[in-house]
Amino acid sequence: MVSNPKKPPDFFEPSPLDPMQSATGGKAAGAPAPKKKAGFYLSLDVLDRFERKFYELKLAGAPVGNKSNLLEAALNFALDDLDRNPHSRVLSREAGGAQKPEQD
């Protein structure tokens, strides 16, 4: 909305309307969570397995996005598991090297 009809619109001024949302009628994407690059040393076996699984999922049409998204989801899953401390599958694997048999 132009407040002064004699003044031409400034196309570079901030606007509350998102052009893609207006054109497609979709929902506005929220601000992405801030991210930071992290560096970790991982074994070659884990890296190869991760790469292979990522491409298997992509070929199967799974909504994995990109490698960072998949790694973040896997890490969140592992952290949630660690929060269940005494019954954590991650801790049982790290402590003894072998997994304990699962009980139903």
N, C-alpha and C positions, 0 to 999 in steps of 0.2 A: 504494500500500500504506500503510495507516494503522498507525503504530507503537503508538498508544494507542487502543483501541477506544472509550473514553469521551470522547475529544476529537473534536469534529466536524472534517471535512476542511476545509482552507483552500483554496478554489478559486482563489485568486490567487497561491499560492506557485508558484515556477518548477517546471516539470515537464519531465522528459526526453522525454515523449510529445508528439507534435504531433497535435492533434485532427483536422486534415484528413488527415494521413497515416493515422491510425488508422481514420478513417471510410471513406477511399477505398482503403486498402491500397497507396497509391502510395509512391514514394520520397520521403524527406525532402529538401526543397530546401536546398541549401547556402547559406551566407551569401553574399548578393550582393556583388560586387566594389564597393569604395567608389567613388563617382562624384563628380564636381565639375562644376558648370556652367561652361562656357567661352564666351567671346565672341570671334567672329571676323568680319571683314568679308568677305563673299562677293559676287561680282557677281550682279546680278539674273538674268542668263542661267543661271548655275549653280544659283541657288536655284529658279528656275522648272523647270529640267531635273530637279533632285532631287525636287521636289514631284511632278512628273508621273510620274517613274519609281516613286516610292513608291506612288502610287495605282494605277499600272498593275500593280505587283507584288501589291498587296492585292487588286485585282479578279481577278487570275489565281489567287489562293489561295496565293501563295508565303508561306512562314513568315518574314516580315520583322519581326514584332513591332510595333515602333513606329519613328518616324523616328530617334530616338536610336540604336536598335539598328542600323538600316541605315547610318547615318552612321558609327558606330563600326566596323562591319564593312568599309565602304569605306575608311576611314582606315587600318585595320590592313592591308588589302590593298595600299594605296599604300605604306605604310611597309615592308612585306615586299619590295615591288618596289624600293624605294630601297636596301634592304640588299644587293641584287644590283648595286650601283653601276654598273659599266661597261655593263651591258646593261639598265639601268632604263628602262622605258617612260616613267616620270614625268620623269626627267631629260632624256630625248631630246625630250620635248614642251616642257619649260621652256626648254632651251638654245636651240633653233633655232626654236621656235614651231610647226613642223610635225613630224609624226611621221616617223621614218625608216621605210622599208619593212621589213617583217618578213622575215627569211630563214628558210627551212625547213632 
